[in-house]
Amino acid sequence: MSRKTVLSRIAAVTAFVVWISIVLSLTGKIVRAKFIGDSTTIVNGFYEEKKNEIDLIVIGSSNSFCTINPLVLYEEYGIAAYDFGSSSQPMNISVLYLKEALKRQKPKVVALEVNMIMGDSISSGYEPGLRWGFTDIPLSADKLKCIYQSVGEINAAYCSYIFPVFRYHDRWKELSKTDYTYFYQDKTNYTKGYLETQSVAEMAVDLSDFDSEGTAWIEEENLAYLDEMAELCRKKQVELLLFKSPKENWHRYETEAVRALAQERELLFLDYNELYHNGELELDLAADFRDGQHLNDFGAQKVSSHFGSYLKTMYDIPDKRGGERANSWDVAVERKNRSGWQEFMGAATAQECLLMLQEDKNYILIVTDAGTGTGSTVQQWVYQDCKVARNIQWKENGICHMKIGKSELVLSKLGGVYQILIDGVEHYQPGNRWNIIVYDKIVDDIVANLFYPE
């Protein structure tokens, strides 16, 4: 066989392998589970951040991103932070996330939530935790190594973490539009990785057993991963801080065990269970938790406020508020402040509501005046950039298309039926004289659909 023939066959095999890999990768992106609001949006949002903009990276399991709210840290202290974690994240995946973070960012501090350092290590093989942790992390040598640590051999399970189509191939029957469009959408995470929730635990959380007796159990594997994280941070001249979120079934003997590990490695450790029991942190056990393991927005606000004060005291972290140009945290805070209930929503009349909104250039108003009764001419107008952009007095059937923000607006009349479609979804509420739909260009969504009899 000639050398030319050998090279030709090698090239053909290589091209086939590359083609198969591309097909598997693309189909995997479609069929794999989308952990919206959890790992997927956290991970993808992290990669949307500008390089070397983040000063604090929070790593760990769900206890991390349900406890530290980066927007609280920014509003109160100017700390540019991001929660880069995944649910039930074992320590070896925490190492992977740290490596990924340090490829793109030069943080002043990395904060590791230590919930997963206790008890079983990755040898327990908890598949959901591995799926949450691996699925959205880009393929790299570090990821391949971490998958091998978790699976223990190169087999079908190992390959399914590289090509998720092998695991999720049977999702074809339940695919939705999101599965096809998600990876082409803006993946900016405006909570900076934090999981918002105002859900309250059905029963008050019980933290009374903190001082009960017992023995802490920390596997050697987890100690090795902690040492690896500490060494990575030292090489990059990044401070590593250990912290523990408040939760049920965490005890003082576990706190003391982690504190000893921290002291041996010359690291700081902050335990919010201990602070609560020592009276240094106020928590409402009936209102500040979503369940026994996780805080809600009310509890996270309190812990994050304390955490920010501690960080500013112990580390040299810049205050990035008030820069010449708005950064992504400024945008995220403005977006948060414009979400939820706004003063104009309490207006008693349509006129009062319109007067309150007319000077804000970021609001687009779609207003319908159905008149005073039978036979009245229906009038619709769009108020954009503080002026009337479209004014229609419907007398005959018709349709009107226009762009509002990033969305497509359609106004139409067919007989006695009127429609207001925004990105194909109906929003018109008949039955009252006035219907005011409020679209916010900052939030990039409808924030209110109001109606008034007069």
N, C-alpha and C positions, 0 to 999 in steps of 0.2 A: 504494500500500500504506500503510495507516494506521500511525501510530506504535505503537499498541497491538499490531498484528499483528507488527510488526518485533520489539518487545520480547518478545512471546510466543515467536517463533521462536528468538530468541537464548537465551531461558531454556530452551527445549526442547533446543537443541543443547548448551548448557552442562550441563544435567542428564544428557544422553546421554554426554557426554565424562567427566563425573564418575563415572557408573555404570560405564562401560567401564574407567576407571582403577582403580576399586575391585575389579572382577572380576579384572583382570590382576594387581593387587597381591596379592590373596588366593590366586589360583591359583599365582602365582609363589612365594609363601611355602611352598606345599605341594611343588611339583615341583623347586624349586631345590636344588642340592647342599648337603648339610649337612656342613661341614668340622668334624665333631665332634673335639674335642681340639686343633683348630688354630684357624683364623680365626673360625669361627662362635662357638665357646664363649668365645674371648678377647674378641671384640667385644661380644657380648650380655652377658657377665659385667661388662664395664666399665660398661655402662649400668645395671646393677643396683646399682652402688656409690652410696652416699649422696653428695650434692653436697658439694664442698669438704672431702672427707675425705682425699684422696690428696696426699702431700707429694713423692713422686717418681714420675714417669711415664717409663717406658722405651719408646722407639719404635724401630721398625726392622723388618728382615726376621727370618726364623727364628733367625738368630744372636743376636738380642736376647732372645727368650723361651726360648731353650735355654741361655742363659748366666747371666742374672740371675734368681735365685730370690727373689721378694719375701718368702717366709716365713723364709728365712735372714736377710734384712735385718731383719725384724721381731723374730725370736727373739734375735738377737745385738745389735741396735742400736736396736730400737724404731722403725725407719723404716717408715712406711706407704707402700708402693710397689705399683705395678701395671704389668705388662708389656702394653702396648697396641700390638701389632704384627700383622703378617701375613706369611706366607711369600713370599719373593722380592719384598718390597715395594720398588717403585721410589721415588725421592726425591719425586716429586710426590704420591704417595699418603702418604708420611710427612708432608708438609705438611698434607694433608687430615686425617690422624689427629691431628696437633697442634691444628689448628683445632677439631676435635670435642672433644678433651680439654679445651681451654681454655674451651669453652662451659659445661662442667659442673664443672670443678675449678680450684683455685687452688694449683697445686703450687709448692713451693720450687725444685725442680730438674726439668728435662726432660733425660733422657739419650738421645742419639741414637747407635745402633749404626751405624757408617759403612761397613759392608760394601758397600752398594749405591751408594756415591758413586763407586766406581771403574768403569771400563769403559763399556759401553753404557748409554745413558740409556733413557727410556721409548720412544724411537723404535724400539727393537727389537721392540716389540709382543708381549711374552711373555704370551699370554692367560691361562695358569694364575695367574700373579702378579697380573694385574688382577682375575680372578675372586675370588681369595682376598682381595684388598684391598677390592674394592667391594661384594661381595654383601650383607654384613650391616650396612653403614653406612647409617643412615637417609638418606632423600632430602632434599637441601638444595641451595641455590644453589652452595655450595662443592663438593658432590659432582658436580653437573652440569658445573661448570667443570673439575673434575679429570678427569672422563670424557672431555670434549672434548680436554683436553691429551693424553690417552693414545691416543684413537682418531683424532683429527685432523680429523674431519668428523662431521656429523650424518647418520648412515646406519643401516642395520639393526643393525650391531654396537653403535653408540651406544645405540640404543633397548633392546637386550638387556641392557645394564647397568642400565637404569632399571627395566625389566620383565623379570626373569630367565626368565619363562615362555617368552619367545621363544628363549632359548638351551637351556632344559632341558625343553621340551615333550615330548620323547621319553622322559623318565624315568618316564612313567606306568606302564610295564610293570615297573619295578623298585621302585616305591614300597613302603615298609614302614610299620609303625605309627608309627615315630619321625617320619616325614615329616608325619604328620597331627597328632601330639601335641606335638612339640618346642616350638613357640612358645606353648604353654599351660603349659609346665612351669616350675619354678623354674630360672632361668638363672644363678643365683649361681655364680661361678667361684671355687672354694675354693683354687685354687693361685695366684690373683691373676694369671692370664694365663700363668703359667709352664707349660711342657710337660714333665711328668714322664716320665722314662724311665731305666731301669737297664740298657738294652741296651749292650753293649760292642762296639766295632768289631772285626771279624774279625782285622784286622792292626793292629799298633801304628801310631799316627799319626806321620807324618814331618814334623817342623818344622825340619829341618836346613838348608833352603834360605833361611832368613830373610835371610841376609847376601849372597845372590846379587845380581849387578848387573842393572839394568834401569831403565826409565823409567816413572813413574806417568802414567796417562792419566785425566784427569778432564774430562768434557764441560762445556761452558759452561752447558747446561741444569741440570746437577746443582749447579753453583756458584750459579746463580740461586735454586734451591730451598733451598740451605743458607742463603743470605742472607735469603730470605723467612722461614725458621724463626727465624733469629737476630733479625730485626726483630720478629716476633710475640712472641717471648719478652721482648725489651726493653720493648715496649709494655706487657706484662702484669707487668713486674718479676719475671720468672722467669729463673733461671740456666739456660743451655743448656750441657750437658756433652757432649763427643764421646768415644766410646770404641770400641775394637775388640776383639771377642772372639777368643780363640785359635783358629786354624784352619790347615790346610795351604794352601800357595800364597798366603801373605801375606808381603810382604817389607819390609825396612827402608826401601827407597826409597819405598814406599807410605806407610809410617809417617811419614817425613819430609815427604812431600807434604801429608798431612792435618795434621800439626803446623804446617806453614807457614800453611795455611788457617785453622787455629784461632787462631794468633797474630795474623794480620791482623785477625781479628774479635774479638780479646780474649776468646777462649774457652779453656777447659781441655780437654786431650785426654789420654786414658789408653789405652795400647795394651798388651794382655795378651800379645801375641806378643813384644813388646820386653821386657816384664817377665820373661817366661819365659826368654828368651835371656840376660838380664842376671843371672839367678839370683835374682830378687826374687819369683818365684812358682813354687811347686813343683807340677808336674803329672806324673802317671803316664801316659805316652803310650800304654801298653798297656791302661789301665783307665779313664781319665777321659773318653773320647770315645765317642760312639755311632757316629760315622763321621768322615771327614777334615775335615768342615766344622762339626760340632756337638758340644758337650759333652753328657755324660749327667749324672745327678744327682750323681755323685761329683765330677766336675770342676766343675759349677756350684756346688756347696757351697764349694769352695776359692776360686773367683773371686768369688762373692758375698760371702764373708767379707772378702776384701781390698777389694772395692768398697765395702762398708758402712763399713769403717774410713776409706777415702779420703774418702767423702762426709761423714762426721762431722768429719773434719779440715778439709775445705775449705769446707763450707757450714754454715749455721745451720739444721739440720733437727731438729725436736723428737723426743723419745723418747716415744712414745705408749703404752708399756707401763704397766700398773698403774693405769689410770684407774678412776674410781668405777664405771663401767659397761663391760662387755666390748664392744669394738668388733669390726668384722668380721674384723680380722686376729687378734684373740684367738680368735674362733670358728674361723677357718681353721686356726690352729696347733693348737688342741685337736682338731679333726677329723683333722688329719694325724697327730698323736701317737697317736690311737686307731685308726688304720688300720694295716694290715700285722700283723706278728707281735706278739702280746701274751703276757704271762707265763702267763696261764691256759691257753693253748693247749698248754703243755708239761706239764699235769697228767697224772699216771699213772693216776688213777682218776676215775670220774664224781663220787664224793663229794668228792675233792680239788678238782676243777674247780668244782663248785657252791659250795663253801666260799669259793673265791677270788672268785666273782662276786656272791655274795648281798648284799653291802653297797653295790654300785654301782647307784644308781637309774636310770642311763641305759641299763643292759642289760635287755633283755627275753629271757627264756629259755623256749624251748619244749622240754620234756623228755619223752622217751618211755622208759618202763620196760617192756620186752617180757617181763619175768619170766625164770624160770630154765629154761624148757623147754616142751614140748608141754602144752597145757591150761592154761598160766598165763594169768591175766588181765592184759591190756595196760592200763597206766595212763598217762595223759598229763596234764600240767599246764602251765599258763602262769604264769611268775613275773614279775610286773611291779610297778614301784614298790616293790621290796623286800618283796613279799608275794605269796602265791599268789592269782592273779586268777581262775583256772579250774582245776578238778580233775575229771578224767573217768576213771572205771573202766569200760572198755568191756566190756559183756556182750552187748549187742544192737547191730544196725546203727544207725547214726545219723550226724548231722552237726552241727558246732558252728561258728558264725561269731563273730568278734570283731575289733576294731580293735587293732592294735599299732603305735604310732608313727603314721606316715602310711600304713601298709599294711593290707591286709585279710588276715586269717588264717582259714583253714578247716581244721578237724580233722575227719576222717571215718573211719568203719569200714563196710566192705561185705564181709561174710563174713570171710575171713581176711586181707583187704587193708586196710591203714591208710594214710592220706594226711595230709600236712601241706603245704597249699598256701598260699603267700604271694604275693599279687597274681597268682594263677593259675598259679604255677610250683611244681612238686613239689620238696620238699626232704627228705622223710623217707628215711633210709638204713637199711633193714632188714638183719638178719643178725647184729646184736649185741644184747646186752641193753639197753644204754643208747645213746640218741641225744640229743644236746644241741645245739639250734640257737640261736645267739646273735645277737640283733638289737640293734644299737646305735642309740639314738635320736639321738645326736650325728652319726654318720655317715649315719644314715637308711638303713641297709641291713643285710643279714646279713653279719657279719664272721667267723663261724666255724660249721662244721657238724661236730661232733665225735661220735665213737662209741667205746664202751668195752665190752669183753666182760663186765666185772664192775664 
